[in-house]
Amino acid sequence: MTLTFLALFLPACFVLNAAPGPNNLLAFSNASRLGVWPALIGGTGRLPAFATMIALVALGLGALLAASETAFSLVKYAGAAYLAYVGLKLWRAPAPTGDAPVVTDNRMGTLIKHDFLIAVGNPKAIAIFTAFFPQFVDFTAPVGPQFATLGALFLALELLAMALYAGLGRAMASVLTPLRLHRLNKGVGGFLIFSGLAMALNPRH
């Protein structure tokens, strides 16, 4: 792996990290409700999920999912169902009355768990690692250390993207009245439901 390859990898990788997917929108929503630190702590749930995926891809699970329709479908539908479940909870959260906040489960453990399950339940993440990472790996050299380096860089950029979404969510908190926050939660919930349905209905390739 050369410096030239890393110079290509870093910006391309950050584009993937910063895409407005379910985890980033969840960080935005959590920061607007609870503040930056709770959003960042909750957002750490995705890190072990992505680290595990990277390790599995390095060990060959990506090839298994590419070859096995059943394995891919099981992961896909489980992830789709969980996205829709979290989205439905946000969508159905009761509207605030007066100055009362939107009722949600704000415990750190719950925030971390939701972020983890949303990340680990998305087989497209494994597909990204399977298709994207090997382009920057020199297969004439030991593969493990290279995947470890790329994985560490990916996770660092994921933290940066998470912080950007959390900061944006917090910056907008002053203009997010309880009613607007309720609408934001509905929007995030609707996006998660849509993402789950799209994941379930999209063809394998």
C-alpha positions, 0 to 999 in steps of 0.5 A: 500500500503506497502513499498514492493509494492512501491519498486516493483512499482517504477522500473516497472513503470520507465520501462514504462515511459522510453520506446521509445514511441512517446512522448519521441521521440518527446522530443528527437527531440525537444531538438536536435532542440531547446534545453533542456528547450523548449523540457521540457516545450513542454513535460509538455503537457503529464502531464495533459493528463496522470493525467486525464487518471489516474483520469478517471481510478480511477473513472472507465473509464478503466472498461468502455473502457474494456466493450465498443467496440465502446468507445474503438474504438473511442478513438483508431482511434482518437489517431491513426489519430493524431499520423499519422497527426503529423508524416506526418507533420514531414516527409514532413518538407522541407529539409534544404538548406545550414545552414538553420534550418528545418522549423517547428512550434517551439512555446511553445504552439504548442509544448505543444499541440502536446505533450498533444494530442499525449498522450491523444490520445493513449488508450494504456496509459489508458490500462496500467493504468487500468492493471498496477496500480490496482496490487499495490492497496489495495482494502480493504483500500480507493482506491482514496488516493492510486491512487493519490500516484501512479499517482504522482509517475508515473508523477514524473518518467515521468518527469525524463524519459522526461529529459533523452530523452531531455538531450540525444537529446541535447547531440547529437545536436553537431553532428546533422547537418541540413541534419542529423536533417532533417533525424531525423525528418523524422525518428521520423515522420515515427515512429509516422505514424507507431505507428498510423497505428499500433494502428489503425490496432491492435486488441482490446486485 
